[in-house]
Amino acid sequence: MEELEDALYRLNGVKKTYQKGETVVHAGFEANRLMVVASGRLHVYQQPSADHSILVREVDPDEVLGLWIAHMSEVVRWPGDVIAAEPCELISLEMSAARQMMQTADPIVARIAVNVSKILARELFSTWRKLMVMDAPSIETRIQIYLSELDNETGRTGMVEIPFNRERMAEYFGVTRPALSRAIGQMRDRGLLTWRKNVFKINFRGQSALA
């Protein structure tokens, strides 16, 4: 804990709390700080048109928002809006200081770098999965791809717990909530899945839908 506090001090760490629905950062703002989620969750949105936003990522506790920006000095603006999905506490770190520490042989930074690599890999996989889902030709196919991949990640049990409520799930798929409800209702009627709250039991297990 003392080493972590020392690292935060050197990175000019600042704690701040946000209420649900509060904007943490707007798209286009200068990307000059990393954000560590101490508690709560963040949602990241991109806005392809003036009247339509797409949920592109959910950032969980202990994750860091902006790591890929820290590794790409040519990126100077946040590409999307960041909203507090629930009451949360963030620790923001000075981006320039983080980049300098990443270039040192500091043992603390070496340990942090291992975790950074794991988080970056998870973010890249999450982005890849999102692209595969959005490339599907229908809502039902998007749902099947998404649930199949989550099932593969959790041991192919056929039971999948999604991290979104229905509204957020619809935003993730880039569709309206009524359209999502119709699609999962039709899949249920055909015996492809059942659900209780956020836990889905899928009956199309086997080979990944992305294969």
C-alpha positions in Angstrom: 0.0 0.0 0.0 2.9 2.4 0.8 4.5 1.7 -2.6 1.1 2.4 -4.3 0.7 5.6 -2.5 4.2 6.7 -3.4 3.4 5.9 -7.1 0.2 7.9 -6.9 2.0 10.8 -5.4 4.6 10.8 -8.1 1.8 10.6 -10.7 0.0 13.5 -9.2 -3.0 11.4 -8.3 -6.3 13.2 -7.6 -9.4 11.5 -6.2 -12.9 12.7 -7.2 -16.4 11.3 -6.9 -19.1 11.3 -9.5 -22.9 10.6 -9.2 -24.8 8.3 -11.6 -25.3 9.9 -14.9 -22.6 12.6 -14.4 -20.3 13.3 -17.2 -16.6 12.4 -16.3 -15.2 13.7 -19.6 -16.6 14.8 -22.9 -15.4 13.6 -26.4 -12.9 16.0 -27.8 -11.5 17.1 -24.4 -7.8 17.1 -24.0 -6.5 13.6 -22.9 -4.1 14.7 -20.2 -5.0 12.3 -17.4 -5.4 8.6 -16.9 -8.4 7.5 -14.8 -8.3 4.6 -12.3 -11.8 3.4 -11.2 -11.5 3.0 -7.4 -15.2 2.1 -7.1 -18.3 2.1 -9.3 -18.5 1.7 -13.1 -18.1 4.0 -16.1 -19.7 3.8 -19.5 -17.9 5.0 -22.7 -20.1 6.3 -25.6 -19.3 7.2 -29.1 -21.7 9.4 -31.1 -21.8 8.5 -34.8 -24.6 11.1 -35.4 -26.1 14.1 -33.6 -29.0 12.0 -32.3 -27.5 8.6 -31.7 -25.0 7.4 -29.1 -23.5 3.9 -28.9 -22.2 2.3 -25.7 -18.8 1.0 -26.7 -17.3 -0.1 -23.3 -18.1 -0.5 -19.6 -15.1 0.2 -17.3 -15.2 -1.8 -14.1 -13.6 -1.2 -10.7 -9.8 -1.4 -10.6 -9.6 -0.8 -14.4 -7.8 2.1 -15.9 -9.3 4.3 -18.6 -7.0 5.8 -21.1 -4.1 3.4 -21.0 -3.9 3.1 -24.7 -3.8 6.9 -25.0 -0.8 6.8 -22.6 1.0 4.6 -25.1 0.0 6.7 -28.1 1.4 10.2 -27.7 -0.2 11.3 -31.0 -3.7 10.9 -29.5 -4.4 14.1 -27.6 -8.2 14.1 -27.4 -10.7 11.8 -25.8 -12.5 9.9 -28.6 -15.8 9.4 -26.6 -18.0 10.6 -23.8 -17.3 9.0 -20.4 -20.4 8.8 -18.1 -20.7 7.5 -14.5 -22.9 4.4 -14.8 -23.3 4.5 -11.0 -21.9 6.5 -8.1 -18.1 6.1 -8.4 -14.8 7.3 -7.2 -11.9 7.9 -9.6 -8.3 8.5 -9.2 -6.9 10.6 -12.1 -3.2 10.5 -12.9 -1.2 12.9 -14.8 -0.7 11.5 -18.3 2.8 13.0 -18.9 4.1 11.7 -15.6 2.7 8.3 -16.3 4.5 8.2 -19.7 7.8 9.2 -18.0 7.5 6.5 -15.4 6.8 3.9 -18.1 10.2 4.7 -19.6 12.1 4.2 -16.4 13.4 1.0 -14.7 11.5 1.8 -11.5 10.6 -1.6 -9.9 7.1 -0.3 -8.9 6.5 0.7 -12.5 7.7 -2.7 -13.7 5.0 -4.4 -11.6 2.4 -1.9 -12.7 3.5 -2.5 -16.3 2.6 -6.2 -16.0 -0.9 -5.3 -15.0 -1.1 -2.6 -17.7 -0.3 -5.2 -20.3 -3.1 -7.5 -19.0 -5.6 -4.6 -19.0 -4.5 -3.5 -22.5 -4.9 -7.0 -23.8 -8.4 -7.2 -22.3 -9.4 -3.9 -23.8 -8.2 -4.9 -27.2 -10.1 -8.2 -27.0 -13.2 -6.3 -25.9 -12.9 -3.9 -28.8 -12.4 -6.8 -31.3 -15.5 -8.6 -29.9 -17.5 -5.3 -30.2 -16.5 -5.0 -33.8 -17.5 -8.6 -34.6 -20.9 -8.1 -32.9 -21.6 -4.8 -34.8 -20.7 -6.4 -38.1 -23.4 -9.1 -37.7 -26.3 -8.6 -40.2 -29.2 -8.9 -37.7 -30.0 -8.3 -34.1 -30.5 -12.0 -33.4 -27.1 -12.8 -34.8 -25.5 -10.0 -32.7 -27.1 -11.5 -29.6 -25.9 -15.0 -30.5 -22.4 -13.9 -31.1 -22.2 -11.9 -27.9 -23.6 -14.6 -25.7 -21.6 -17.3 -27.3 -18.3 -15.4 -26.8 -19.2 -14.7 -23.1 -20.0 -18.4 -22.7 -16.7 -19.4 -24.2 -14.9 -17.1 -21.8 -16.6 -18.5 -18.7 -16.0 -22.2 -19.5 -18.9 -23.0 -21.9 -21.4 -23.7 -19.2 -24.4 -22.5 -21.2 -25.2 -19.9 -18.4 -24.2 -16.4 -19.2 -24.5 -13.3 -16.9 -24.3 -10.1 -18.9 -22.9 -6.9 -17.3 -25.8 -4.7 -18.7 -29.4 -4.0 -18.0 -31.7 -4.2 -21.0 -31.3 -0.5 -21.8 -27.5 -0.7 -21.8 -27.6 -4.0 -23.7 -29.6 -2.3 -26.5 -27.1 0.5 -26.6 -24.3 -2.0 -26.8 -25.9 -3.6 -29.9 -26.8 -0.3 -31.4 -30.5 -0.9 -31.5 -33.6 0.3 -29.7 -34.8 -1.4 -26.5 -38.1 -2.5 -28.1 -36.2 -4.0 -31.0 -33.9 -5.9 -28.6 -36.9 -7.2 -26.6 -38.6 -8.5 -29.8 -35.4 -10.2 -30.8 -34.8 -12.0 -27.6 -38.5 -12.9 -27.3 -38.4 -14.5 -30.7 -35.2 -16.4 -29.8 -37.0 -17.6 -26.6 -40.0 -18.7 -28.6 -37.8 -20.8 -30.9 -36.1 -22.4 -27.9 -32.7 -20.7 -28.4 -32.5 -19.1 -25.0 -34.2 -18.4 -21.7 -33.4 -15.8 -19.1 -33.9 -14.6 -15.6 -32.9 -11.0 -15.0 -29.4 -10.7 -16.4 -28.6 -14.4 -16.5 -29.2 -16.1 -19.9 -29.4 -19.8 -20.5 -28.4 -20.5 -24.1 -29.3 -23.5 -26.2 -27.1 -22.8 -29.2 -23.8 -23.8 -27.5 -21.0 -25.5 -29.3 -18.9 -23.8 -31.9 -18.4 -20.1 -31.3 -20.6 -17.9 -33.5 -17.4 -16.1 -34.5 -15.7 -19.2 -35.8 
